[in-house]
Amino acid sequence: MKLKSVDEILDFAVEKEQEAAEFYTDLAGRVEQSWMVKAFEDFAREEVKHKQKLLKIKEGKLLLPAADKVTDLKIADYLVDVIPSPEIDYQAALILAMKKEKASFRLYNDLAATTADENLRATLLSLAQEEAKHKLRLEVEYDEHFLTED
């Protein structure tokens, strides 16, 4: 992937945020428990907010400062990939979501490395940290439900 301009980078990031919003919306439609539906709909809304931020950045209206580094529990690093299905359970859904957020974190870091524009780099790194926050929330949820001893 070779993105050459700020606009290309932002367009690519906007597309990825749209895909993430659709992913969480789809996941919300696959689960049956209302609290799971709400959780994934909330994530979809957050991804839409990221998309809106990126569009404002593209219009020159918003630049985000670099965010503080978020702790990585690395739980997602040790879980096997799962395939979404209509019968997906909460554990599998969390694994999918954690891996998606990890990929988004890496994407923003990689995009930041491709630009010489310091303001854009700081903004992309800030968005990477927002994705890291999402992943951390998912990892904490996973830990509380599936890794904690009774």
C-alpha positions, 0 to 999 in steps of 0.5 A: 500500500503506497499512499502518496498524499494527505488526501489519499491517507485520509480517504483510506482511513475514512474507508476503514472506519466505515468498514469498522462501523459496518463490522460492528453493526453486522456483529450486533445483528448476529447476537441475540442478547440485548446487552451484546447488541447494545455493546456492538452498536455502541462500538459502531457509533464510535467508529462513525465518530472516527470517520466524522473526525477524519472528514473534518480533518480532511476539510481542514477543520480539526486536528487532534493532538497526540494522545497518551499511550494506552496500556496493551493487555495483549490478550488478543495476541494469544487468541485464535481467530474466529469466523463470524456466524449467525450463532456467534457467542459473546466470547467469539464476538469479543475475540473478533472485535479485539483483533479488529481494533488491534488491526485498526491500531496498526493501520493508524500507526502505519499511516502515520509513518507514511506522512511527512505532515507532522500535524497529520502524523499526530492526528493519526497517532491520536486515532491509533490510541483511540483504537487502542482504548477500544481494544483495551475495553474489549480485553478487560471485558474478555478478562472479566468474563472468560479469564477470571477464576471463580 
